[in-house]
Structures are given as structure tokens and as C-alpha cells.
Amino acid sequence: MKFKTLTVLGTALALTAGAAAADSTVRFWYHFDNADNPMDELVASFEEANPGITVEAENIPWNSYYDQLYTAIIGGNAPDAAMVKMFAQPRLVEMGALQPIEDWLADWEGAEGLQDNLLKLTVGPDGTQYYLPVQYVVLYLYYRPSMFEELGLEVPTTCDEFREVANALTRDTDGDGQTDTYGFGFRGAKGGHDHWASFTLGAEGVSLTEGLTSDAGVAGTQFVADLFREDGVFPPSAPNDGFQEIIGAFKAGKTAMTIHHIGSANGMVEALGDDVAAAPVPECGGGRWTAFGDESTAVMAGAEDPEAAWKWISYLSSEGNNTMFNEATGQLPVVKADSESWSLHPQRFVQATVDSLPFAEMLPDSAATADFVNTVWPTQMQRVLTGDIEAAEMNETISELFAE
């Protein structure tokens, strides 16, 4: 790092103001699938606004991003700042690789402009704030307004209402004696844990790490099983349906509701026009639970000029800049003002996302989470749906996994 000669007065003023050192270089790692992204433009506008700070932004391939990051940290060659996800935070904290940002946040005017709950969702495992949110998604309920209007139905806000509505929407529409429209497209294969969780983990005292074997916890899983086995409101293929199947069935009119995030919105609108809308997932067991998808930035502990690195990452999460950043990712800006003017997705889906943030949650920071998502949940859920095991056995298996 090079420094210009400063007068004693200039040095004192810089230190008093907490300004970044002159002629600082911030090495920043990020991962954008789209090579045609706005990073060069963001860097140029930042450097113009912050003379003396140069940003070297390097786009690292996603498939090797964390392998390269961990290796660089161990080798003492980590970037000064980086894009980071929540699943990596426990390990990064354990490695001592992150710089706390709480003092900077306290003095940053942009903090008040962030969407509610984002800082709480991204707090570190030790209660310290290391991450600054830069983009996000939240899962919500997609539904077909025309089907609801035809039957005089209201969008469900509770599990009881959901069951009633899903049953009404499950019907034979062409008179051939066969059900051709189902109330809900349930993702029973890998990745569907978020569907199940929305019906189960909203109950008071129930989470993946506690209360799952309680009456309330088992009731959530039983509710899902009953929707399929007793009510028949999921397509028969539900135990094996993945992302492509639930989205395809919804677009084709084979299901009237499903759960996903704003990443599917434009494809839905392309297929259905105005006949697709969104709302928060229903309240089940006294509360709501929906999944939060994250991306943040962080100042690394070994940054040569931490103040300059903070200036850069906070610039990316500031009004206007955050819109430009997220136009390359398709996820939502973290700044309230940018969300209000967001045009990449129809506003009804942006609003459903924002409305869902207050009860959005992350899966536990646990080594068990990967096994839960990839093998334990899909295997157990499929066995429940097909009647091979009872709901209580599934919940017991998941509870034991997280207790190890």
C-alpha cells in the first residue's frame, strides 16, 4: 500500500474523521454468473467519489469461490473484502477471518435505509455483526387470481384457511371424472424442505433444533401428510416433484398455488400475464416461517485498510448503487428506496417479498443442515407422503440429526 506525503494537520484531520488512508487499494472478490455485469461502472463511480482509493474487483467462479477464499485466508493472501453467504459465516468466524462492522454501522447513514430484519438475519454466530447485506430473496405464496375469483375464494392467511381453499381449488374442470387442477404444488423432492417448513416451523416453540417432536411439531408434518393422503390437494407426483415440476405445473394451470421466491416471477408473468399474484405464506400453529436467501459483503480481518474496505462495501449497499449491483443478479436490493423503484420484477412480487421479511428465517448454522437438506428431509418426507412412516417418526429422525 502506497501513501502520499501528508501534512501533520492533514493526517490529524484524516484520523479524526476516521477516513480511509490515502492511496489505498481494496481487493474485492465477488461472484457473478453474468460476465456482462455493472462492476466496472460501480468501481469507477466509487473511485470518483473517493479519491485515493482504488478498487480491484475480481469475479471468482462460483463453483470454486469458497475453496479459493478459504485457501487465500489460510495462505495470508485473502482479499480485503468479499461477497459472502450465511452458510460460510461460522467457519469464517472460527478462522478469525472477518472484521466486525458494528462501529461502522453505528455511524453509517445508510443503515436506517436497509430493509427491516436484514441485519438481524445476518448477525454472526457469536452475536457480532460481520456481514453487510447486499441482496436477498424470501419465499412466498404464488397463486392464480382467476381461479380464486371463479370460486369466490380469498387468499389464505392461516393453515386452516389454506386447507379449505386448497380443497376447493382441487377439482375436475372438464367433466371427465378426473382431477385436473390441484390446490397446491408441493415440492416433495430435494429442496422442498422450505415448503414443509412453512407449514411446520411457524408453530410456537418449534424449530429444527428444538420442539420438533412436540405435539405442535408433529402436527405440522401431519398437516402436510393429510393434505396429500387424505385431501388429495397435491398432484400424485408430489413425493418426487422438484423445482421444475412445481413451476411447470403452476404455469400450465395444473396447480393453483405453490411456494417459491421472486426468481420465478418473470417467468410466471411471461407465461400467465396478470393471472399470477403473490402473498406471504399462511400462519400455521400461531406463527409464520419462510425461508430467507442471502448474500452479503464483509471486510476481511487482514484488510490492509479496513476503513477503505468498509467504504467500498457500504457503497454497494447504498441507494442507487444497490439497484445497479442487483440488476446483474436478479435478486432484490436491500435498500428500501431501491425496492420501491425496482423495475426488474413486477412490484406485486417485490411487495410480497418485503411483507414476508419480518418472519423470514435461516436454517441452523450446523453441520447437520447439509445432511438435512440433501438426504434426510427428502427421504423422510417421501416416506411420510407414501404412508411408509408416520409424521412423528420423521420429526424424531430430524430432531436426532440436529442433536448430534
FENCORCOR-V471351 format. One record per run of one state. SS is the DSSP state (h for helix, s for strand, l for the rest). FROM is the first residue (numbers start at 1). LEN is the number of residues. If there is no record, write none. Layout:
BEGIN
SS:FROM:LEN ; SS:FROM:LEN
END
This chain:
BEGIN
l:1:7 ; h:8:10 ; l:18:6 ; s:24:7 ; l:31:8 ; h:39:11 ; l:50:3 ; s:53:7 ; l:60:2 ; h:62:13 ; l:75:6 ; s:81:4 ; l:85:1 ; h:86:9 ; l:95:3 ; s:98:1 ; l:99:3 ; h:102:6 ; l:108:1 ; h:109:5 ; s:114:1 ; l:115:3 ; h:118:4 ; l:122:10 ; s:132:7 ; l:139:1 ; s:140:4 ; l:144:1 ; h:145:7 ; l:152:6 ; s:158:1 ; h:159:11 ; l:170:1 ; s:171:1 ; l:172:9 ; s:181:2 ; l:183:2 ; s:185:1 ; l:186:7 ; h:193:8 ; l:201:14 ; h:215:15 ; l:230:8 ; h:238:3 ; l:241:2 ; h:243:9 ; l:252:3 ; s:255:1 ; l:256:1 ; s:257:4 ; l:261:1 ; h:262:11 ; l:273:4 ; s:277:3 ; l:280:3 ; s:283:2 ; l:285:2 ; s:287:1 ; l:288:2 ; s:290:11 ; l:301:5 ; h:306:11 ; l:317:4 ; h:321:6 ; l:327:5 ; s:332:1 ; l:333:2 ; s:335:1 ; h:336:5 ; l:341:6 ; h:347:13 ; s:360:2 ; l:362:6 ; h:368:18 ; l:386:5 ; h:391:13 ; l:404:1
END
